[in-house]
């Protein structure tokens, strides 16, 4: 999937209701897990995380 030019993945784990996610911004790889039964909510949470990381990166370079 793609959000604001950043490719990311969201995948179910063996544990019901837990999703594994990962994305890269430059050389930095971010990954983690989120707990929800709804797949679209898991995707949205990763998109919000990407937004936070991009905002933090913009503040560093400004």
PQR file of N, CA, C, O and H, with PARSE charges and radii, in Angstrom:
ATOM      1  N   UNK A   1       0.840  -1.167   0.000 -0.4000 1.5000
ATOM      2  CA  UNK A   1       0.000   0.000   0.000 -0.0000 2.0000
ATOM      3  C   UNK A   1       0.891   1.238   0.000  0.5500 1.7000
ATOM      4  O   UNK A   1       2.095   1.144   0.238 -0.5500 1.4000
ATOM      5  N   UNK A   2       0.305   2.377  -0.263 -0.4000 1.5000
ATOM      6  CA  UNK A   2       1.067   3.606  -0.343 -0.0000 2.0000
ATOM      7  C   UNK A   2       0.278   4.730   0.331  0.5500 1.7000
ATOM      8  O   UNK A   2      -0.932   4.859   0.144 -0.5500 1.4000
ATOM      9  H   UNK A   2      -0.673   2.453  -0.457  0.4000 1.0000
ATOM     10  N   UNK A   3       0.993   5.542   1.120 -0.4000 1.5000
ATOM     11  CA  UNK A   3       0.393   6.705   1.773 -0.0000 2.0000
ATOM     12  C   UNK A   3       1.400   7.838   1.715  0.5500 1.7000
ATOM     13  O   UNK A   3       2.497   7.731   2.263 -0.5500 1.4000
ATOM     14  H   UNK A   3       1.976   5.438   1.272  0.4000 1.0000
ATOM     15  N   UNK A   4       1.028   8.923   1.053 -0.4000 1.5000
ATOM     16  CA  UNK A   4       1.888  10.097   0.899 -0.0000 2.0000
ATOM     17  C   UNK A   4       3.262   9.749   0.310  0.5500 1.7000
ATOM     18  O   UNK A   4       4.279  10.330   0.689 -0.5500 1.4000
ATOM     19  H   UNK A   4       0.137   9.010   0.608  0.4000 1.0000
ATOM     20  N   UNK A   5       3.267   8.802  -0.611 -0.4000 1.5000
ATOM     21  CA  UNK A   5       4.508   8.419  -1.270 -0.0000 2.0000
ATOM     22  C   UNK A   5       5.347   7.412  -0.502  0.5500 1.7000
ATOM     23  O   UNK A   5       6.440   7.062  -0.947 -0.5500 1.4000
ATOM     24  H   UNK A   5       2.441   8.330  -0.918  0.4000 1.0000
ATOM     25  N   UNK A   6       4.868   6.942   0.629 -0.4000 1.5000
ATOM     26  CA  UNK A   6       5.578   5.972   1.457 -0.0000 2.0000
ATOM     27  C   UNK A   6       4.883   4.617   1.315  0.5500 1.7000
ATOM     28  O   UNK A   6       3.691   4.491   1.594 -0.5500 1.4000
ATOM     29  H   UNK A   6       3.981   7.227   0.991  0.4000 1.0000
ATOM     30  N   UNK A   7       5.636   3.611   0.882 -0.4000 1.5000
ATOM     31  CA  UNK A   7       5.087   2.262   0.795 -0.0000 2.0000
ATOM     32  C   UNK A   7       5.064   1.636   2.184  0.5500 1.7000
ATOM     33  O   UNK A   7       6.015   1.777   2.953 -0.5500 1.4000
ATOM     34  H   UNK A   7       6.605   3.714   0.655  0.4000 1.0000
ATOM     35  N   UNK A   8       3.972   0.944   2.499 -0.4000 1.5000
ATOM     36  CA  UNK A   8       3.874   0.273   3.789 -0.0000 2.0000
ATOM     37  C   UNK A   8       3.121  -1.031   3.642  0.5500 1.7000
ATOM     38  O   UNK A   8       2.376  -1.233   2.683 -0.5500 1.4000
ATOM     39  H   UNK A   8       3.199   0.830   1.874  0.4000 1.0000
ATOM     40  N   UNK A   9       3.327  -1.917   4.611 -0.4000 1.5000
ATOM     41  CA  UNK A   9       2.631  -3.196   4.629 -0.0000 2.0000
ATOM     42  C   UNK A   9       1.922  -3.364   5.968  0.5500 1.7000
ATOM     43  O   UNK A   9       2.399  -2.911   7.009 -0.5500 1.4000
ATOM     44  H   UNK A   9       3.932  -1.753   5.390  0.4000 1.0000
ATOM     45  N   UNK A  10       0.786  -4.020   5.911 -0.4000 1.5000
ATOM     46  CA  UNK A  10       0.033  -4.396   7.102 -0.0000 2.0000
ATOM     47  C   UNK A  10      -0.391  -5.839   6.891  0.5500 1.7000
ATOM     48  O   UNK A  10      -1.004  -6.172   5.877 -0.5500 1.4000
ATOM     49  H   UNK A  10       0.399  -4.388   5.066  0.4000 1.0000
ATOM     50  N   UNK A  11      -0.064  -6.696   7.855 -0.4000 1.5000
ATOM     51  CA  UNK A  11      -0.379  -8.119   7.701 -0.0000 2.0000
ATOM     52  C   UNK A  11      -0.900  -8.688   9.018  0.5500 1.7000
ATOM     53  O   UNK A  11      -0.486  -8.267  10.099 -0.5500 1.4000
ATOM     54  H   UNK A  11       0.434  -6.425   8.679  0.4000 1.0000
ATOM     55  N   UNK A  12      -1.812  -9.648   8.911 -0.4000 1.5000
ATOM     56  CA  UNK A  12      -2.314 -10.353  10.092 -0.0000 2.0000
ATOM     57  C   UNK A  12      -1.189 -11.190  10.687  0.5500 1.7000
ATOM     58  O   UNK A  12      -0.303 -11.660   9.974 -0.5500 1.4000
ATOM     59  H   UNK A  12      -2.148  -9.990   8.033  0.4000 1.0000
ATOM     60  N   UNK A  13      -1.237 -11.367  11.996 -0.4000 1.5000
ATOM     61  CA  UNK A  13      -0.311 -12.279  12.654 -0.0000 2.0000
ATOM     62  C   UNK A  13      -1.073 -13.540  13.041  0.5500 1.7000
ATOM     63  O   UNK A  13      -2.272 -13.652  12.787 -0.5500 1.4000
ATOM     64  H   UNK A  13      -1.957 -10.985  12.575  0.4000 1.0000
ATOM     65  N   UNK A  14      -0.380 -14.473  13.647 -0.4000 1.5000
ATOM     66  CA  UNK A  14      -1.032 -15.710  14.090 -0.0000 2.0000
ATOM     67  C   UNK A  14      -1.993 -15.445  15.253  0.5500 1.7000
ATOM     68  O   UNK A  14      -2.892 -16.242  15.519 -0.5500 1.4000
ATOM     69  H   UNK A  14       0.594 -14.381  13.853  0.4000 1.0000
ATOM     70  N   UNK A  15      -1.792 -14.329  15.933 -0.4000 1.5000
ATOM     71  CA  UNK A  15      -2.654 -13.962  17.058 -0.0000 2.0000
ATOM     72  C   UNK A  15      -3.857 -13.193  16.518  0.5500 1.7000
ATOM     73  O   UNK A  15      -3.673 -12.172  15.854 -0.5500 1.4000
ATOM     74  H   UNK A  15      -1.061 -13.681  15.716  0.4000 1.0000
ATOM     75  N   UNK A  16      -5.068 -13.645  16.778 -0.4000 1.5000
ATOM     76  CA  UNK A  16      -6.251 -12.937  16.282 -0.0000 2.0000
ATOM     77  C   UNK A  16      -6.323 -11.502  16.796  0.5500 1.7000
ATOM     78  O   UNK A  16      -6.140 -11.251  17.987 -0.5500 1.4000
ATOM     79  H   UNK A  16      -5.217 -14.474  17.318  0.4000 1.0000
ATOM     80  N   UNK A  17      -6.590 -10.569  15.893 -0.4000 1.5000
ATOM     81  CA  UNK A  17      -6.742  -9.178  16.270 -0.0000 2.0000
ATOM     82  C   UNK A  17      -5.445  -8.399  16.368  0.5500 1.7000
ATOM     83  O   UNK A  17      -5.457  -7.235  16.769 -0.5500 1.4000
ATOM     84  H   UNK A  17      -6.739 -10.773  14.925  0.4000 1.0000
ATOM     85  N   UNK A  18      -4.325  -9.012  16.012 -0.4000 1.5000
ATOM     86  CA  UNK A  18      -3.032  -8.324  16.048 -0.0000 2.0000
ATOM     87  C   UNK A  18      -2.487  -8.237  14.628  0.5500 1.7000
ATOM     88  O   UNK A  18      -2.464  -9.225  13.894 -0.5500 1.4000
ATOM     89  H   UNK A  18      -4.314  -9.957  15.686  0.4000 1.0000
ATOM     90  N   UNK A  19      -2.051  -7.041  14.257 -0.4000 1.5000
ATOM     91  CA  UNK A  19      -1.548  -6.775  12.908 -0.0000 2.0000
ATOM     92  C   UNK A  19      -0.103  -6.306  12.979  0.5500 1.7000
ATOM     93  O   UNK A  19       0.250  -5.499  13.839 -0.5500 1.4000
ATOM     94  H   UNK A  19      -2.069  -6.238  14.854  0.4000 1.0000
ATOM     95  N   UNK A  20       0.731  -6.808  12.081 -0.4000 1.5000
ATOM     96  CA  UNK A  20       2.127  -6.396  11.962 -0.0000 2.0000
ATOM     97  C   UNK A  20       2.222  -5.373  10.840  0.5500 1.7000
ATOM     98  O   UNK A  20       1.637  -5.571   9.775 -0.5500 1.4000
ATOM     99  H   UNK A  20       0.445  -7.464  11.383  0.4000 1.0000
ATOM    100  N   UNK A  21       2.954  -4.274  11.063 -0.4000 1.5000
ATOM    101  CA  UNK A  21       3.093  -3.248  10.029 -0.0000 2.0000
ATOM    102  C   UNK A  21       4.558  -2.861   9.874  0.5500 1.7000
ATOM    103  O   UNK A  21       5.379  -3.068  10.767 -0.5500 1.4000
ATOM    104  H   UNK A  21       3.429  -4.113  11.929  0.4000 1.0000
ATOM    105  N   UNK A  22       4.861  -2.285   8.693 -0.4000 1.5000
ATOM    106  CA  UNK A  22       6.227  -1.843   8.416 -0.0000 2.0000
ATOM    107  C   UNK A  22       6.217  -0.810   7.302  0.5500 1.7000
ATOM    108  O   UNK A  22       5.449  -0.918   6.346 -0.5500 1.4000
ATOM    109  H   UNK A  22       4.194  -2.117   7.967  0.4000 1.0000
ATOM    110  N   UNK A  23       7.085   0.204   7.437 -0.4000 1.5000
ATOM    111  CA  UNK A  23       7.292   1.178   6.374 -0.0000 2.0000
ATOM    112  C   UNK A  23       8.705   1.728   6.471  0.5500 1.7000
ATOM    113  O   UNK A  23       9.353   1.615   7.512 -0.5500 1.4000
ATOM    114  H   UNK A  23       7.708   0.292   8.214  0.4000 1.0000
ATOM    115  N   UNK A  24       9.181   2.327   5.379 -0.4000 1.5000
ATOM    116  CA  UNK A  24      10.521   2.913   5.313 -0.0000 2.0000
ATOM    117  C   UNK A  24      10.402   4.370   4.899  0.5500 1.7000
ATOM    118  O   UNK A  24       9.670   4.712   3.971 -0.5500 1.4000
ATOM    119  H   UNK A  24       8.654   2.420   4.534  0.4000 1.0000
ATOM    120  N   UNK A  25      11.139   5.226   5.608 -0.4000 1.5000
ATOM    121  CA  UNK A  25      11.286   6.625   5.210 -0.0000 2.0000
ATOM    122  C   UNK A  25      12.787   6.846   5.090  0.5500 1.7000
ATOM    123  O   UNK A  25      13.502   6.888   6.091 -0.5500 1.4000
ATOM    124  H   UNK A  25      11.734   4.949   6.362  0.4000 1.0000
ATOM    125  N   UNK A  26      13.254   6.987   3.862 -0.4000 1.5000
ATOM    126  CA  UNK A  26      14.686   7.101   3.638 -0.0000 2.0000
ATOM    127  C   UNK A  26      15.374   5.801   4.022  0.5500 1.7000
ATOM    128  O   UNK A  26      14.990   4.729   3.555 -0.5500 1.4000
ATOM    129  H   UNK A  26      12.673   6.953   3.049  0.4000 1.0000
ATOM    130  N   UNK A  27      16.389   5.896   4.872 -0.4000 1.5000
ATOM    131  CA  UNK A  27      17.115   4.709   5.339 -0.0000 2.0000
ATOM    132  C   UNK A  27      16.477   4.085   6.568  0.5500 1.7000
ATOM    133  O   UNK A  27      16.838   2.979   6.970 -0.5500 1.4000
ATOM    134  H   UNK A  27      16.701   6.768   5.251  0.4000 1.0000
ATOM    135  N   UNK A  28      15.534   4.791   7.157 -0.4000 1.5000
ATOM    136  CA  UNK A  28      14.951   4.378   8.422 -0.0000 2.0000
ATOM    137  C   UNK A  28      13.752   3.450   8.206  0.5500 1.7000
ATOM    138  O   UNK A  28      12.796   3.804   7.516 -0.5500 1.4000
ATOM    139  H   UNK A  28      15.241   5.689   6.830  0.4000 1.0000
ATOM    140  N   UNK A  29      13.819   2.258   8.806 -0.4000 1.5000
ATOM    141  CA  UNK A  29      12.728   1.285   8.733 -0.0000 2.0000
ATOM    142  C   UNK A  29      11.978   1.321  10.058  0.5500 1.7000
ATOM    143  O   UNK A  29      12.576   1.179  11.125 -0.5500 1.4000
ATOM    144  H   UNK A  29      14.596   1.971   9.366  0.4000 1.0000
ATOM    145  N   UNK A  30      10.682   1.509   9.981 -0.4000 1.5000
ATOM    146  CA  UNK A  30       9.826   1.510  11.165 -0.0000 2.0000
ATOM    147  C   UNK A  30       8.912   0.300  11.075  0.5500 1.7000
ATOM    148  O   UNK A  30       8.354   0.010  10.016 -0.5500 1.4000
ATOM    149  H   UNK A  30      10.196   1.625   9.115  0.4000 1.0000
ATOM    150  N   UNK A  31       8.760  -0.405  12.189 -0.4000 1.5000
ATOM    151  CA  UNK A  31       7.857  -1.554  12.200 -0.0000 2.0000
ATOM    152  C   UNK A  31       7.249  -1.686  13.585  0.5500 1.7000
ATOM    153  O   UNK A  31       7.767  -1.151  14.565 -0.5500 1.4000
ATOM    154  H   UNK A  31       9.213  -0.170  13.049  0.4000 1.0000
ATOM    155  N   UNK A  32       6.156  -2.399  13.645 -0.4000 1.5000
ATOM    156  CA  UNK A  32       5.499  -2.602  14.922 -0.0000 2.0000
ATOM    157  C   UNK A  32       4.238  -3.418  14.770  0.5500 1.7000
ATOM    158  O   UNK A  32       3.978  -4.013  13.724 -0.5500 1.4000
ATOM    159  H   UNK A  32       5.735  -2.834  12.849  0.4000 1.0000
ATOM    160  N   UNK A  33       3.461  -3.434  15.836 -0.4000 1.5000
ATOM    161  CA  UNK A  33       2.206  -4.180  15.854 -0.0000 2.0000
ATOM    162  C   UNK A  33       1.110  -3.260  16.363  0.5500 1.7000
ATOM    163  O   UNK A  33       1.358  -2.340  17.142 -0.5500 1.4000
ATOM    164  H   UNK A  33       3.672  -2.952  16.686  0.4000 1.0000
ATOM    165  N   UNK A  34      -0.096  -3.525  15.911 -0.4000 1.5000
ATOM    166  CA  UNK A  34      -1.266  -2.817  16.422 -0.0000 2.0000
ATOM    167  C   UNK A  34      -2.355  -3.849  16.677  0.5500 1.7000
ATOM    168  O   UNK A  34      -2.444  -4.868  15.992 -0.5500 1.4000
ATOM    169  H   UNK A  34      -0.298  -4.272  15.278  0.4000 1.0000
ATOM    170  N   UNK A  35      -3.171  -3.565  17.668 -0.4000 1.5000
ATOM    171  CA  UNK A  35      -4.210  -4.517  18.050 -0.0000 2.0000
ATOM    172  C   UNK A  35      -5.579  -3.962  17.711  0.5500 1.7000
ATOM    173  O   UNK A  35      -6.012  -2.959  18.279 -0.5500 1.4000
ATOM    174  H   UNK A  35      -3.099  -2.738  18.225  0.4000 1.0000
ATOM    175  N   UNK A  36      -6.259  -4.619  16.784 -0.4000 1.5000
ATOM    176  CA  UNK A  36      -7.626  -4.272  16.405 -0.0000 2.0000
ATOM    177  C   UNK A  36      -8.207  -5.425  15.604  0.5500 1.7000
ATOM    178  O   UNK A  36      -7.468  -6.162  14.951 -0.5500 1.4000
ATOM    179  H   UNK A  36      -5.907  -5.434  16.323  0.4000 1.0000
ATOM    180  N   UNK A  37      -9.500  -5.585  15.648 -0.4000 1.5000
ATOM    181  CA  UNK A  37     -10.146  -6.639  14.868 -0.0000 2.0000
ATOM    182  C   UNK A  37     -10.495  -6.169  13.460  0.5500 1.7000
ATOM    183  O   UNK A  37     -10.827  -6.983  12.598 -0.5500 1.4000
ATOM    184  H   UNK A  37     -10.100  -4.986  16.178  0.4000 1.0000
ATOM    185  N   UNK A  38     -10.423  -4.862  13.225 -0.4000 1.5000
ATOM    186  CA  UNK A  38     -10.839  -4.288  11.945 -0.0000 2.0000
ATOM    187  C   UNK A  38      -9.606  -3.957  11.104  0.5500 1.7000
ATOM    188  O   UNK A  38      -8.753  -3.175  11.524 -0.5500 1.4000
ATOM    189  H   UNK A  38     -10.153  -4.201  13.925  0.4000 1.0000
ATOM    190  N   UNK A  39      -9.517  -4.551   9.923 -0.4000 1.5000
ATOM    191  CA  UNK A  39      -8.338  -4.344   9.077 -0.0000 2.0000
ATOM    192  C   UNK A  39      -8.169  -2.895   8.627  0.5500 1.7000
ATOM    193  O   UNK A  39      -7.046  -2.397   8.556 -0.5500 1.4000
ATOM    194  H   UNK A  39     -10.210  -5.186   9.581  0.4000 1.0000
ATOM    195  N   UNK A  40      -9.264  -2.224   8.328 -0.4000 1.5000
ATOM    196  CA  UNK A  40      -9.165  -0.823   7.893 -0.0000 2.0000
ATOM    197  C   UNK A  40      -8.659   0.090   9.009  0.5500 1.7000
ATOM    198  O   UNK A  40      -7.985   1.084   8.739 -0.5500 1.4000
ATOM    199  H   UNK A  40     -10.176  -2.629   8.386  0.4000 1.0000
ATOM    200  N   UNK A  41      -8.975  -0.236  10.238 -0.4000 1.5000
ATOM    201  CA  UNK A  41      -8.476   0.545  11.369 -0.0000 2.0000
ATOM    202  C   UNK A  41      -6.968   0.341  11.525  0.5500 1.7000
ATOM    203  O   UNK A  41      -6.246   1.288  11.836 -0.5500 1.4000
ATOM    204  H   UNK A  41      -9.523  -1.043  10.457  0.4000 1.0000
ATOM    205  N   UNK A  42      -6.496  -0.865  11.317 -0.4000 1.5000
ATOM    206  CA  UNK A  42      -5.057  -1.137  11.376 -0.0000 2.0000
ATOM    207  C   UNK A  42      -4.329  -0.325  10.309  0.5500 1.7000
ATOM    208  O   UNK A  42      -3.276   0.254  10.578 -0.5500 1.4000
ATOM    209  H   UNK A  42      -7.082  -1.635  11.064  0.4000 1.0000
ATOM    210  N   UNK A  43      -4.880  -0.281   9.111 -0.4000 1.5000
ATOM    211  CA  UNK A  43      -4.288   0.498   8.018 -0.0000 2.0000
ATOM    212  C   UNK A  43      -4.283   1.978   8.377  0.5500 1.7000
ATOM    213  O   UNK A  43      -3.279   2.658   8.164 -0.5500 1.4000
ATOM    214  H   UNK A  43      -5.735  -0.751   8.892  0.4000 1.0000
ATOM    215  N   UNK A  44      -5.371   2.478   8.909 -0.4000 1.5000
ATOM    216  CA  UNK A  44      -5.463   3.893   9.272 -0.0000 2.0000
ATOM    217  C   UNK A  44      -4.440   4.261  10.334  0.5500 1.7000
ATOM    218  O   UNK A  44      -3.840   5.334  10.276 -0.5500 1.4000
ATOM    219  H   UNK A  44      -6.186   1.925   9.081  0.4000 1.0000
ATOM    220  N   UNK A  45      -4.238   3.384  11.297 -0.4000 1.5000
ATOM    221  CA  UNK A  45      -3.253   3.647  12.348 -0.0000 2.0000
ATOM    222  C   UNK A  45      -1.844   3.757  11.774  0.5500 1.7000
ATOM    223  O   UNK A  45      -1.056   4.590  12.221 -0.5500 1.4000
ATOM    224  H   UNK A  45      -4.726   2.512  11.345  0.4000 1.0000
ATOM    225  N   UNK A  46      -1.526   2.929  10.794 -0.4000 1.5000
ATOM    226  CA  UNK A  46      -0.210   3.016  10.154 -0.0000 2.0000
ATOM    227  C   UNK A  46      -0.100   4.320   9.364  0.5500 1.7000
ATOM    228  O   UNK A  46       0.950   4.962   9.377 -0.5500 1.4000
ATOM    229  H   UNK A  46      -2.167   2.253  10.431  0.4000 1.0000
ATOM    230  N   UNK A  47      -1.156   4.711   8.688 -0.4000 1.5000
ATOM    231  CA  UNK A  47      -1.138   5.975   7.948 -0.0000 2.0000
ATOM    232  C   UNK A  47      -0.908   7.152   8.889  0.5500 1.7000
ATOM    233  O   UNK A  47      -0.159   8.071   8.557 -0.5500 1.4000
ATOM    234  H   UNK A  47      -2.009   4.189   8.677  0.4000 1.0000
ATOM    235  N   UNK A  48      -1.536   7.133  10.045 -0.4000 1.5000
ATOM    236  CA  UNK A  48      -1.327   8.197  11.031 -0.0000 2.0000
ATOM    237  C   UNK A  48       0.104   8.189  11.550  0.5500 1.7000
ATOM    238  O   UNK A  48       0.682   9.249  11.790 -0.5500 1.4000
ATOM    239  H   UNK A  48      -2.144   6.386  10.315  0.4000 1.0000
ATOM    240  N   UNK A  49       0.671   7.017  11.722 -0.4000 1.5000
ATOM    241  CA  UNK A  49       2.072   6.913  12.164 -0.0000 2.0000
ATOM    242  C   UNK A  49       3.005   7.491  11.106  0.5500 1.7000
ATOM    243  O   UNK A  49       3.963   8.189  11.437 -0.5500 1.4000
ATOM    244  H   UNK A  49       0.201   6.156  11.527  0.4000 1.0000
ATOM    245  N   UNK A  50       2.729   7.204   9.838 -0.4000 1.5000
ATOM    246  CA  UNK A  50       3.527   7.763   8.740 -0.0000 2.0000
ATOM    247  C   UNK A  50       3.434   9.284   8.760  0.5500 1.7000
ATOM    248  O   UNK A  50       4.445   9.970   8.612 -0.5500 1.4000
ATOM    249  H   UNK A  50       1.951   6.638   9.569  0.4000 1.0000
ATOM    250  N   UNK A  51       2.237   9.809   8.942 -0.4000 1.5000
ATOM    251  CA  UNK A  51       2.058  11.267   9.017 -0.0000 2.0000
ATOM    252  C   UNK A  51       2.896  11.869  10.136  0.5500 1.7000
ATOM    253  O   UNK A  51       3.535  12.903   9.940 -0.5500 1.4000
ATOM    254  H   UNK A  51       1.416   9.252   9.062  0.4000 1.0000
ATOM    255  N   UNK A  52       2.901  11.233  11.316 -0.4000 1.5000
ATOM    256  CA  UNK A  52       3.697  11.731  12.447 -0.0000 2.0000
ATOM    257  C   UNK A  52       5.187  11.717  12.124  0.5500 1.7000
ATOM    258  O   UNK A  52       5.901  12.670  12.437 -0.5500 1.4000
ATOM    259  H   UNK A  52       2.382  10.393  11.475  0.4000 1.0000
ATOM    260  N   UNK A  53       5.653  10.647  11.504 -0.4000 1.5000
ATOM    261  CA  UNK A  53       7.074  10.536  11.171 -0.0000 2.0000
ATOM    262  C   UNK A  53       7.477  11.587  10.128  0.5500 1.7000
ATOM    263  O   UNK A  53       8.544  12.191  10.232 -0.5500 1.4000
ATOM    264  H   UNK A  53       5.073   9.873  11.250  0.4000 1.0000
ATOM    265  N   UNK A  54       6.629  11.799   9.136 -0.4000 1.5000
ATOM    266  CA  UNK A  54       6.928  12.806   8.113 -0.0000 2.0000
ATOM    267  C   UNK A  54       6.943  14.209   8.721  0.5500 1.7000
ATOM    268  O   UNK A  54       7.780  15.036   8.359 -0.5500 1.4000
ATOM    269  H   UNK A  54       5.761  11.308   9.051  0.4000 1.0000
ATOM    270  N   UNK A  55       6.023  14.473   9.641 -0.4000 1.5000
ATOM    271  CA  UNK A  55       5.967  15.784  10.297 -0.0000 2.0000
ATOM    272  C   UNK A  55       7.223  16.003  11.147  0.5500 1.7000
ATOM    273  O   UNK A  55       7.788  17.097  11.151 -0.5500 1.4000
ATOM    274  H   UNK A  55       5.344  13.801   9.935  0.4000 1.0000
ATOM    275  N   UNK A  56       7.653  14.979  11.856 -0.4000 1.5000
ATOM    276  CA  UNK A  56       8.867  15.084  12.679 -0.0000 2.0000
ATOM    277  C   UNK A  56      10.093  15.294  11.798  0.5500 1.7000
ATOM    278  O   UNK A  56      10.985  16.065  12.152 -0.5500 1.4000
ATOM    279  H   UNK A  56       7.194  14.090  11.853  0.4000 1.0000
ATOM    280  N   UNK A  57      10.144  14.622  10.665 -0.4000 1.5000
ATOM    281  CA  UNK A  57      11.255  14.779   9.735 -0.0000 2.0000
ATOM    282  C   UNK A  57      11.286  16.191   9.152  0.5500 1.7000
ATOM    283  O   UNK A  57      12.362  16.760   8.968 -0.5500 1.4000
ATOM    284  H   UNK A  57       9.419  13.996  10.377  0.4000 1.0000
ATOM    285  N   UNK A  58      10.124  16.754   8.863 -0.4000 1.5000
ATOM    286  CA  UNK A  58      10.037  18.106   8.322 -0.0000 2.0000
ATOM    287  C   UNK A  58      10.524  19.126   9.352  0.5500 1.7000
ATOM    288  O   UNK A  58      11.167  20.111   8.991 -0.5500 1.4000
ATOM    289  H   UNK A  58       9.251  16.291   9.013  0.4000 1.0000
ATOM    290  N   UNK A  59      10.220  18.894  10.629 -0.4000 1.5000
ATOM    291  CA  UNK A  59      10.678  19.808  11.679 -0.0000 2.0000
ATOM    292  C   UNK A  59      12.189  19.751  11.835  0.5500 1.7000
ATOM    293  O   UNK A  59      12.822  20.774  12.094 -0.5500 1.4000
ATOM    294  H   UNK A  59       9.697  18.093  10.922  0.4000 1.0000
ATOM    295  N   UNK A  60      12.780  18.564  11.681 -0.4000 1.5000
ATOM    296  CA  UNK A  60      14.231  18.426  11.796 -0.0000 2.0000
ATOM    297  C   UNK A  60      14.954  19.153  10.684  0.5500 1.7000
ATOM    298  O   UNK A  60      15.994  19.772  10.914 -0.5500 1.4000
ATOM    299  H   UNK A  60      12.266  17.732  11.471  0.4000 1.0000
ATOM    300  N   UNK A  61      14.413  19.084   9.482 -0.4000 1.5000
ATOM    301  CA  UNK A  61      15.090  19.688   8.325 -0.0000 2.0000
ATOM    302  C   UNK A  61      14.822  21.180   8.215  0.5500 1.7000
ATOM    303  O   UNK A  61      15.530  21.879   7.490 -0.5500 1.4000
ATOM    304  H   UNK A  61      13.569  18.581   9.295  0.4000 1.0000
ATOM    305  N   UNK A  62      13.811  21.682   8.921 -0.4000 1.5000
ATOM    306  CA  UNK A  62      13.493  23.117   8.838 -0.0000 2.0000
ATOM    307  C   UNK A  62      14.410  23.962   9.692  0.5500 1.7000
ATOM    308  O   UNK A  62      14.269  25.184   9.727 -0.5500 1.4000
ATOM    309  H   UNK A  62      13.235  21.114   9.510  0.4000 1.0000
TER
END
